[in-house]
Structures are given as structure tokens and as C-alpha cells.
Amino acid sequence: MRLAGKIVLVTGASSGIGRALALGCAREGADVALTYRGNAEGAEQAAHDIRALDRRAEIIQADIRREADVAGLARTMRERFGRVDVWINNAGADILTGAGARLSRLEKLDQVLAVDLRGTVLASWAAADAMRGRGGAIINMSWDHVTLGMAGENPILYAAAKGGIASFSRSLAREVAPEIRVNILAPGFIETAFGEQADDAWHRQVIAQTPLGRWGRPDDLVGAAVYLASDEAAFVTGQMIMVNGGMVM
């Protein structure tokens, strides 16, 4: 198993992509810490599924918008595991479904900048501090369309935050090398809550524009994440892997 013996933290792991990444790392032999903000039930179920794989799972409630919560994550990892080898910053704001979709444009901007961009920066700093002296890998979540652009209110807002994550991660990779590696995952259209609620015409349009002919699934990101987290990627840093069926190349 490629992550045997490693300690992995995944933020926003109670559902969707984060849950898939946490389970995927456990299947590859890692012990996993999962963070959640409000979905305690989802986090408990994810932890249950990880333990069923005979791997250790620890649940930590945290709001990565809050500096104190992020500092607490690093402290809790030291207390419960003694270290962290891989830190995956997946948590992000939902401005596409539920109450988030009803926010004003400015409120949506504030959410994605606070959670996705600022939260990733804070958590990446905490991860780097926790890994100094022993090394490790940080994986941050961006978006494939930051390299291409996409019209529309929500895409523009996500581009601001996710583009910032991509640029920040490349600079951080230079800052913390050679001890710590920093890489980026950039999903395309993935069947999370947004994809499930998309209207039929939009759903078909995405399929038509995707060379591999379908929406992605959360599990499609696992292989790339495990690779970047593993020693197989020991000479890979500052890179972005797009997992998107070829929509953006």
C-alpha cells in the first residue's frame, strides 16, 4: 500500500470529494484525521468506514476561517498522532446549493475568499510549521478552469479564490522546499451536491464538452491525491494535476 505508515489530515472530509479522499488514503494504508465544520453525522460515517478498513480515524471539528481553529488542528495532530505526514486542504465554501446559492454576489465572494483562499493559506502555513524537521506533503484544491476562465457569476468568484490557491501553492512550494512538497489538485465538474442538482440541460452540456464523456465522481480524484501524497511523487512539487475528463487541457 502506497501510504502505509503515513498520517493524513483531510479538511472538509464529511462528504463529497473530501470524504472520498479520506477513504482513498485509508485504503492505501494511511491513518486519517477528518475535519468537519457542521456535518457531524457525515464525519462520523466517514470515520466508521475508515475504521472498517482497519485503519485509525480521528474526527476534529474545525472552521478553517478561524485562525484559532486552524492552529488547533496542528496541535491536535501532535497530541493524537505525534505528527502529520500529509495535509490535504479540501474544505471549501458552498455557494452553489442550499442557503449558499441564495447569498448576494458580495456575500458569496466573502465566503469563498474566507474559506477557500484564506482558509487554505492559514492551513497550509500550519501544515508547513507542523512538518518542519521531518518533511511531508501538502495538497491544495484548486479548479481546472482557473487556467482557462469561465463566464458567469459563480465561476468568476471561484476563479478569484481557486486561482489564488494555485498561485499561492506554487510560491509556497518554493518557500518550503526541499523539506516539504506542495502540490495542487484541480477538479473539473464532479458529481457532488451541485452536480446532482444541476438541471438536465446543463448536465448534458457538461458531458458534451468533456472528451471522456461524463461528469467526474469524487473517487476519480483519489488516484491523483494518493500519488501526490506518496513517496512515488518524491520529486514532484509546485505542480497542478487537473482531474476533469479533458475539458480543460
C-alpha contacts under 8 A as a table, 3 or more apart, distances in Angstrom:
res1	aa1	res2	aa2	distance
1	M	4	A	5.47
1	M	27	R	7.88
1	M	28	E	4.76
1	M	29	G	5.60
2	R	28	E	5.51
2	R	29	G	6.94
2	R	226	V	7.52
2	R	230	S	6.01
2	R	231	D	7.63
3	L	6	K	5.49
3	L	25	C	6.83
3	L	28	E	5.17
3	L	29	G	5.07
3	L	30	A	5.22
3	L	226	V	7.45
3	L	229	A	7.52
3	L	230	S	5.87
4	A	28	E	6.38
4	A	29	G	4.05
4	A	30	A	5.34
5	G	29	G	6.58
5	G	30	A	5.89
5	G	31	D	7.40
6	K	29	G	7.42
6	K	30	A	4.97
6	K	31	D	6.46
6	K	84	V	7.81
6	K	85	D	5.90
6	K	86	V	7.42
7	I	30	A	5.76
7	I	31	D	5.09
7	I	32	V	5.97
7	I	33	A	7.80
7	I	81	F	7.46
7	I	83	R	7.20
7	I	84	V	5.23
7	I	85	D	5.19
7	I	86	V	6.38
8	V	22	A	8.00
8	V	25	C	7.49
8	V	30	A	6.45
8	V	31	D	6.21
8	V	32	V	4.82
8	V	33	A	6.22
8	V	84	V	6.19
8	V	85	D	6.00
8	V	86	V	4.66
8	V	87	W	5.88
8	V	88	I	7.57
9	L	22	A	7.94
9	L	32	V	5.74
9	L	33	A	4.64
9	L	34	L	6.05
9	L	35	T	7.78
9	L	84	V	7.07
9	L	86	V	6.26
9	L	87	W	4.83
9	L	88	I	6.03
10	V	13	A	5.85
10	V	18	G	6.52
10	V	21	L	7.44
10	V	22	A	6.17
10	V	32	V	7.42
10	V	33	A	6.33
10	V	34	L	5.24
10	V	35	T	6.42
10	V	87	W	6.21
10	V	88	I	4.79
10	V	89	N	6.28
10	V	90	N	6.62
11	T	18	G	6.82
11	T	34	L	6.06
11	T	35	T	4.74
11	T	36	Y	6.73
11	T	88	I	6.41
11	T	89	N	5.40
11	T	90	N	5.26
11	T	91	A	5.13
12	G	15	S	7.33
12	G	18	G	5.54
12	G	19	R	7.65
12	G	34	L	7.19
12	G	35	T	5.42
12	G	36	Y	5.06
12	G	37	R	7.31
12	G	89	N	7.83
12	G	90	N	5.70
12	G	91	A	4.07
12	G	92	G	7.22
13	A	16	G	7.50
13	A	17	I	7.42
13	A	18	G	3.99
13	A	19	R	4.36
13	A	20	A	7.79
13	A	21	L	7.70
13	A	22	A	6.55
13	A	34	L	5.40
13	A	35	T	5.76
13	A	36	Y	6.18
13	A	43	A	6.59
13	A	46	A	7.64
13	A	90	N	7.57
13	A	91	A	7.50
14	S	18	G	6.70
14	S	19	R	5.45
14	S	34	L	7.37
14	S	35	T	7.23
14	S	36	Y	5.83
14	S	39	N	6.27
14	S	40	A	7.33
14	S	41	E	7.80
14	S	42	G	4.57
14	S	43	A	4.13
14	S	44	E	7.74
14	S	45	Q	7.89
14	S	46	A	6.39
15	S	18	G	6.05
15	S	19	R	4.81
15	S	20	A	7.62
15	S	42	G	6.15
15	S	43	A	7.47
15	S	46	A	7.92
16	G	19	R	5.50
16	G	20	A	6.42
16	G	192	T	5.59
16	G	193	A	7.66
16	G	218	P	6.17
17	I	20	A	5.07
17	I	21	L	6.16
17	I	90	N	7.69
17	I	192	T	7.47
17	I	218	P	4.69
17	I	219	D	7.33
17	I	221	L	7.54
18	G	21	L	5.13
18	G	22	A	6.18
18	G	90	N	5.91
18	G	91	A	7.39
19	R	22	A	5.17
19	R	23	L	6.23
19	R	46	A	6.39
20	A	23	L	5.27
20	A	24	G	5.94
20	A	218	P	5.79
20	A	219	D	5.58
20	A	221	L	7.98
20	A	222	V	6.79
21	L	24	G	4.95
21	L	25	C	6.09
21	L	218	P	7.88
21	L	219	D	7.36
21	L	221	L	7.25
21	L	222	V	5.40
21	L	225	A	7.15
22	A	25	C	5.31
22	A	26	A	6.32
22	A	32	V	6.57
22	A	34	L	7.15
22	A	46	A	7.94
22	A	50	I	7.92
23	L	26	A	5.03
23	L	27	R	6.19
23	L	46	A	7.35
23	L	49	D	7.43
23	L	50	I	5.94
24	G	27	R	5.12
24	G	28	E	6.49
24	G	219	D	7.76
24	G	222	V	5.70
24	G	223	G	7.93
24	G	226	V	7.40
25	C	28	E	5.10
25	C	29	G	6.64
25	C	30	A	5.56
25	C	31	D	7.87
25	C	32	V	7.48
25	C	222	V	7.70
25	C	226	V	6.29
26	A	29	G	5.13
26	A	30	A	4.66
26	A	31	D	6.06
26	A	32	V	6.58
26	A	50	I	6.18
26	A	53	L	7.15
26	A	55	R	6.25
27	R	30	A	7.23
27	R	50	I	7.97
27	R	53	L	6.80
28	E	226	V	7.75
29	G	55	R	7.14
30	A	55	R	6.90
31	D	55	R	5.47
31	D	56	R	4.81
31	D	57	A	6.14
32	V	50	I	7.98
32	V	55	R	7.67
32	V	56	R	6.25
32	V	57	A	4.97
32	V	58	E	6.50
33	A	57	A	5.61
33	A	58	E	4.62
33	A	59	I	5.81
33	A	60	I	7.12
33	A	77	M	7.95
34	L	43	A	6.99
34	L	47	A	7.53
34	L	57	A	7.26
34	L	58	E	6.18
34	L	59	I	4.96
34	L	60	I	6.11
35	T	43	A	7.42
35	T	59	I	5.89
35	T	60	I	4.74
35	T	61	Q	5.46
35	T	62	A	6.17
36	Y	39	N	6.19
36	Y	40	A	6.75
36	Y	43	A	6.46
36	Y	59	I	7.75
36	Y	60	I	6.63
36	Y	61	Q	5.08
36	Y	62	A	5.97
36	Y	63	D	7.53
37	R	40	A	7.61
37	R	61	Q	5.58
37	R	62	A	5.30
37	R	63	D	5.33
38	G	61	Q	7.89
39	N	42	G	5.41
39	N	43	A	6.41
40	A	43	A	5.08
40	A	44	E	6.13
41	E	44	E	5.12
41	E	45	Q	6.25
42	G	45	Q	5.14
42	G	46	A	6.19
43	A	46	A	5.10
43	A	47	A	6.12
43	A	59	I	6.84
44	E	47	A	5.09
44	E	48	H	6.09
44	E	59	I	7.42
45	Q	48	H	4.97
45	Q	49	D	6.26
46	A	49	D	5.15
46	A	50	I	6.29
47	A	50	I	5.05
47	A	51	R	6.17
47	A	57	A	5.34
47	A	58	E	6.96
47	A	59	I	7.13
48	H	51	R	5.18
48	H	52	A	6.24
48	H	57	A	7.84
49	D	52	A	5.04
49	D	53	L	6.77
50	I	53	L	5.24
50	I	54	D	7.01
50	I	55	R	5.88
50	I	56	R	7.03
50	I	57	A	6.23
51	R	54	D	4.99
51	R	55	R	5.01
51	R	56	R	5.80
51	R	57	A	6.20
52	A	55	R	7.24
60	I	73	L	7.44
62	A	69	D	5.39
62	A	70	V	7.05
62	A	73	L	7.40
63	D	66	R	5.79
63	D	69	D	6.01
63	D	70	V	7.46
64	I	67	E	6.93
64	I	69	D	6.24
64	I	70	V	5.63
64	I	91	A	7.77
64	I	115	V	6.43
64	I	119	G	4.97
64	I	120	T	7.75
64	I	122	L	7.65
64	I	123	A	7.19
65	R	69	D	7.91
65	R	70	V	7.99
65	R	114	A	5.74
65	R	115	V	5.34
65	R	118	R	6.96
65	R	119	G	5.18
66	R	69	D	5.32
66	R	70	V	6.48
66	R	119	G	7.80
67	E	70	V	5.15
67	E	71	A	6.19
67	E	122	L	6.86
68	A	71	A	5.14
68	A	72	G	6.04
69	D	72	G	4.86
69	D	73	L	6.31
70	V	73	L	5.08
70	V	74	A	6.85
70	V	122	L	6.83
70	V	123	A	5.91
70	V	126	A	6.99
71	A	74	A	5.46
71	A	75	R	6.39
71	A	126	A	6.47
72	G	75	R	4.96
72	G	76	T	5.91
73	L	76	T	5.11
73	L	77	M	6.17
74	A	77	M	5.16
74	A	78	R	6.42
74	A	126	A	6.26
74	A	127	A	6.91
74	A	130	A	6.42
75	R	78	R	5.22
75	R	79	E	6.28
76	T	79	E	4.97
76	T	80	R	5.94
77	M	80	R	5.32
77	M	81	F	5.42
77	M	82	G	6.38
77	M	83	R	6.02
77	M	84	V	6.42
78	R	81	F	5.56
78	R	82	G	4.16
78	R	83	R	5.08
78	R	84	V	7.48
79	E	82	G	5.78
81	F	84	V	7.26
83	R	130	A	7.23
83	R	131	M	7.55
84	V	87	W	7.01
84	V	127	A	7.90
84	V	130	A	7.03
84	V	131	M	6.77
84	V	136	G	7.51
85	D	131	M	7.02
85	D	135	G	7.20
85	D	136	G	4.70
85	D	137	A	6.37
86	V	136	G	5.77
86	V	137	A	4.81
86	V	138	I	5.79
86	V	139	I	7.68
86	V	229	A	6.16
87	W	124	S	8.00
87	W	127	A	6.39
87	W	137	A	6.48
87	W	138	I	4.90
87	W	139	I	6.34
88	I	138	I	5.91
88	I	139	I	4.72
88	I	140	N	6.02
89	N	120	T	6.09
89	N	123	A	7.13
89	N	124	S	7.56
89	N	138	I	7.69
89	N	139	I	6.20
89	N	140	N	4.93
89	N	141	M	6.34
90	N	140	N	6.62
90	N	141	M	5.66
91	A	115	V	7.35
91	A	116	D	6.85
92	G	112	V	7.10
92	G	115	V	5.61
92	G	116	D	4.80
93	A	111	Q	6.07
93	A	112	V	5.49
93	A	115	V	5.73
93	A	116	D	6.34
94	D	97	T	6.45
94	D	100	G	5.73
94	D	101	A	7.73
95	I	98	G	7.99
95	I	99	A	7.75
95	I	100	G	4.11
95	I	101	A	4.90
95	I	102	R	7.94
95	I	103	L	7.43
95	I	108	K	6.05
95	I	111	Q	7.77
95	I	112	V	7.84
95	I	154	N	7.61
96	L	100	G	5.99
96	L	101	A	4.63
96	L	154	N	7.62
96	L	194	F	6.31
97	T	100	G	5.74
97	T	101	A	4.94
97	T	193	A	7.23
97	T	194	F	6.17
97	T	197	Q	7.95
98	G	101	A	5.70
98	G	102	R	7.29
99	A	102	R	5.38
99	A	103	L	6.91
100	G	103	L	5.48
100	G	108	K	7.28
103	L	106	L	7.97
103	L	107	E	5.72
103	L	108	K	5.94
104	S	107	E	5.08
104	S	108	K	6.14
105	R	108	K	5.14
105	R	109	L	6.23
105	R	153	E	7.41
106	L	109	L	5.00
106	L	110	D	6.21
107	E	110	D	5.09
107	E	111	Q	6.25
108	K	111	Q	5.05
108	K	112	V	6.33
108	K	157	L	7.48
109	L	112	V	5.43
109	L	113	L	6.08
109	L	157	L	5.84
110	D	113	L	5.32
110	D	114	A	5.94
111	Q	114	A	5.21
111	Q	115	V	5.95
111	Q	116	D	7.83
112	V	115	V	5.30
112	V	116	D	5.11
112	V	117	L	6.70
112	V	157	L	7.29
112	V	158	Y	6.86
112	V	161	A	6.11
113	L	116	D	5.73
113	L	117	L	4.92
113	L	118	R	5.94
113	L	160	A	7.88
113	L	161	A	5.56
114	A	117	L	6.09
114	A	118	R	4.99
114	A	119	G	6.11
115	V	118	R	5.91
115	V	119	G	4.74
115	V	120	T	7.27
116	D	119	G	5.53
116	D	120	T	5.83
116	D	161	A	6.24
116	D	162	K	7.12
116	D	165	I	7.80
117	L	120	T	5.24
117	L	121	V	6.24
117	L	161	A	5.18
117	L	162	K	6.82
117	L	164	G	6.51
117	L	165	I	5.82
118	R	121	V	5.07
118	R	122	L	6.12
119	G	122	L	5.18
119	G	123	A	6.01
120	T	123	A	5.11
120	T	124	S	5.83
120	T	140	N	7.18
120	T	165	I	7.14
121	V	124	S	5.12
121	V	125	W	6.22
121	V	165	I	7.66
121	V	168	F	7.60
122	L	125	W	5.28
122	L	126	A	6.31
123	A	126	A	4.97
123	A	127	A	6.01
124	S	127	A	4.95
124	S	128	A	6.07
124	S	138	I	7.10
125	W	128	A	5.16
125	W	129	D	6.17
126	A	129	D	5.17
126	A	130	A	6.15
127	A	130	A	5.06
127	A	131	M	6.16
127	A	138	I	7.19
128	A	131	M	5.12
128	A	132	R	6.17
128	A	138	I	7.85
128	A	176	V	7.24
128	A	180	I	7.19
129	D	132	R	5.49
131	M	134	R	5.70
131	M	135	G	5.12
131	M	136	G	5.74
131	M	180	I	7.22
132	R	135	G	5.81
132	R	179	E	7.20
132	R	180	I	7.58
133	G	179	E	7.76
134	R	179	E	7.51
135	G	179	E	4.92
135	G	180	I	4.99
136	G	179	E	7.17
136	G	180	I	4.99
136	G	181	R	6.43
137	A	180	I	5.67
137	A	181	R	4.73
137	A	182	V	5.87
137	A	183	N	7.86
137	A	228	L	7.67
137	A	229	A	5.97
138	I	180	I	7.53
138	I	181	R	6.17
138	I	182	V	4.70
138	I	183	N	6.40
138	I	229	A	7.70
139	I	182	V	5.86
139	I	183	N	5.01
139	I	184	I	5.47
139	I	185	L	6.93
139	I	225	A	7.60
139	I	228	L	7.44
139	I	229	A	7.57
140	N	165	I	7.25
140	N	166	A	7.87
140	N	169	S	7.13
140	N	182	V	7.67
140	N	183	N	6.42
140	N	184	I	4.85
140	N	185	L	6.23
141	M	162	K	7.53
141	M	165	I	7.39
141	M	166	A	7.99
141	M	184	I	5.77
141	M	185	L	4.99
141	M	186	A	5.92
141	M	187	P	7.77
142	S	146	V	7.84
142	S	162	K	4.67
142	S	163	G	6.79
142	S	165	I	6.07
142	S	166	A	5.95
142	S	184	I	6.51
142	S	185	L	5.97
142	S	186	A	4.65
142	S	187	P	7.12
143	W	146	V	5.91
143	W	159	A	7.62
143	W	162	K	5.90
143	W	163	G	7.54
143	W	185	L	7.54
143	W	186	A	4.23
143	W	187	P	5.35
143	W	188	G	6.41
143	W	242	M	7.75
144	D	147	T	6.37
144	D	148	L	7.74
144	D	186	A	4.83
144	D	187	P	5.77
144	D	188	G	5.51
144	D	242	M	5.71
144	D	243	V	7.69
144	D	244	N	7.18
144	D	248	V	6.41
145	H	148	L	4.99
145	H	149	G	5.31
145	H	150	M	6.54
145	H	159	A	7.28
145	H	188	G	7.49
145	H	248	V	6.77
146	V	149	G	5.58
146	V	159	A	5.41
146	V	162	K	6.82
146	V	163	G	5.32
148	L	248	V	7.24
149	G	156	I	7.88
149	G	159	A	7.32
150	M	155	P	5.87
150	M	156	I	6.81
151	A	155	P	6.30
151	A	156	I	6.50
152	G	155	P	5.43
152	G	156	I	6.07
153	E	156	I	5.41
153	E	157	L	6.44
154	N	157	L	5.14
154	N	158	Y	6.17
155	P	158	Y	5.06
155	P	159	A	5.90
156	I	159	A	5.03
156	I	160	A	6.40
157	L	160	A	5.28
157	L	161	A	6.68
158	Y	161	A	5.22
158	Y	162	K	5.69
158	Y	163	G	7.80
159	A	162	K	5.21
159	A	163	G	5.27
159	A	164	G	7.91
160	A	163	G	5.47
160	A	164	G	6.20
161	A	164	G	5.14
161	A	165	I	6.38
162	K	165	I	4.92
162	K	166	A	6.34
163	G	166	A	5.15
163	G	167	S	6.34
164	G	167	S	5.23
164	G	168	F	5.89
165	I	168	F	5.10
165	I	169	S	5.90
166	A	169	S	5.23
166	A	170	R	6.43
166	A	184	I	6.70
166	A	240	M	7.72
167	S	170	R	5.35
167	S	171	S	6.44
168	F	171	S	5.22
168	F	172	L	6.03
169	S	172	L	4.96
169	S	173	A	5.99
169	S	182	V	6.39
169	S	183	N	6.76
169	S	184	I	7.06
169	S	238	G	6.70
170	R	173	A	5.04
170	R	174	R	6.65
170	R	182	V	7.28
170	R	183	N	7.45
170	R	238	G	4.61
170	R	239	Q	7.26
171	S	174	R	5.29
171	S	175	E	6.33
171	S	238	G	7.70
172	L	175	E	4.82
172	L	176	V	6.15
172	L	182	V	6.98
173	A	176	V	5.61
173	A	177	A	5.97
173	A	180	I	7.50
173	A	181	R	6.07
173	A	182	V	4.85
173	A	183	N	7.39
173	A	237	T	6.25
173	A	238	G	5.24
174	R	177	A	5.44
174	R	238	G	7.42
176	V	179	E	6.32
176	V	180	I	5.54
176	V	181	R	7.30
177	A	180	I	5.33
177	A	181	R	6.37
178	P	181	R	7.14
181	R	234	A	7.91
181	R	236	V	7.21
181	R	237	T	5.11
181	R	238	G	7.46
182	V	237	T	5.31
182	V	238	G	5.63
182	V	239	Q	7.81
183	N	228	L	7.11
183	N	236	V	7.70
183	N	237	T	5.44
183	N	238	G	5.00
183	N	239	Q	5.14
183	N	240	M	6.09
184	I	238	G	7.27
184	I	239	Q	6.04
184	I	240	M	4.43
184	I	241	I	6.33
185	L	224	A	7.67
185	L	225	A	7.28
185	L	240	M	5.65
185	L	241	I	5.13
185	L	242	M	6.17
185	L	243	V	7.37
186	A	240	M	6.62
186	A	241	I	5.94
186	A	242	M	4.56
186	A	243	V	6.10
186	A	244	N	7.85
187	P	190	I	7.07
187	P	221	L	7.40
187	P	242	M	5.77
187	P	243	V	4.82
187	P	244	N	5.59
188	G	216	G	7.23
188	G	242	M	7.21
188	G	243	V	6.07
188	G	244	N	4.12
188	G	245	G	7.52
188	G	247	M	7.42
189	F	195	G	7.37
189	F	206	V	7.61
189	F	215	W	5.87
189	F	216	G	5.99
189	F	244	N	6.53
190	I	195	G	6.36
190	I	215	W	5.70
190	I	216	G	4.34
190	I	217	R	5.25
190	I	218	P	6.43
190	I	244	N	7.98
191	E	194	F	6.95
191	E	195	G	4.46
191	E	196	E	5.99
191	E	215	W	6.27
191	E	216	G	5.95
191	E	217	R	5.21
191	E	218	P	6.90
192	T	195	G	5.29
192	T	196	E	6.21
192	T	217	R	7.47
192	T	218	P	7.19
193	A	196	E	5.12
193	A	197	Q	6.28
194	F	197	Q	5.26
194	F	198	A	6.12
195	G	198	A	5.13
195	G	203	H	7.45
198	A	202	W	6.37
198	A	203	H	6.03
199	D	202	W	5.54
199	D	203	H	6.12
200	D	203	H	4.96
200	D	204	R	6.10
201	A	204	R	5.24
201	A	205	Q	6.15
202	W	205	Q	4.93
202	W	206	V	6.28
203	H	206	V	5.42
203	H	207	I	6.54
204	R	207	I	5.08
204	R	208	A	6.13
205	Q	208	A	5.04
205	Q	209	Q	6.26
206	V	209	Q	5.21
206	V	210	T	6.20
206	V	214	R	7.58
206	V	215	W	7.06
207	I	210	T	5.19
207	I	213	G	5.11
207	I	214	R	4.80
207	I	215	W	6.18
208	A	211	P	7.61
208	A	213	G	6.46
208	A	214	R	7.99
209	Q	213	G	7.66
209	Q	247	M	6.28
210	T	213	G	5.20
210	T	214	R	6.56
210	T	215	W	7.79
210	T	244	N	7.84
210	T	245	G	5.84
210	T	246	G	5.98
210	T	247	M	4.68
211	P	245	G	6.12
211	P	246	G	5.49
211	P	247	M	6.32
212	L	245	G	5.00
212	L	246	G	6.61
213	G	245	G	7.43
214	R	245	G	7.45
215	W	245	G	7.67
216	G	220	D	6.37
216	G	244	N	6.61
216	G	245	G	7.03
217	R	220	D	5.34
217	R	221	L	7.67
218	P	221	L	5.87
218	P	222	V	7.47
219	D	222	V	5.30
219	D	223	G	7.94
220	D	223	G	6.81
220	D	243	V	7.35
221	L	224	A	5.66
221	L	225	A	6.27
221	L	243	V	6.43
222	V	225	A	5.13
222	V	226	V	6.00
223	G	226	V	5.23
223	G	227	Y	6.14
224	A	227	Y	5.13
224	A	228	L	6.26
224	A	241	I	7.34
224	A	243	V	7.91
225	A	228	L	5.20
225	A	229	A	6.08
226	V	229	A	5.02
226	V	230	S	5.97
227	Y	230	S	5.18
227	Y	231	D	7.85
227	Y	232	E	6.42
227	Y	233	A	6.19
228	L	231	D	7.95
228	L	232	E	7.58
228	L	233	A	5.39
228	L	236	V	7.58
229	A	233	A	7.11
230	S	233	A	5.86
230	S	234	A	7.38
231	D	234	A	4.98
232	E	235	F	7.99
233	A	236	V	5.11
236	V	239	Q	6.89
242	M	248	V	7.88
243	V	246	G	7.70
244	N	247	M	5.92
244	N	248	V	7.06
246	G	249	M	5.85
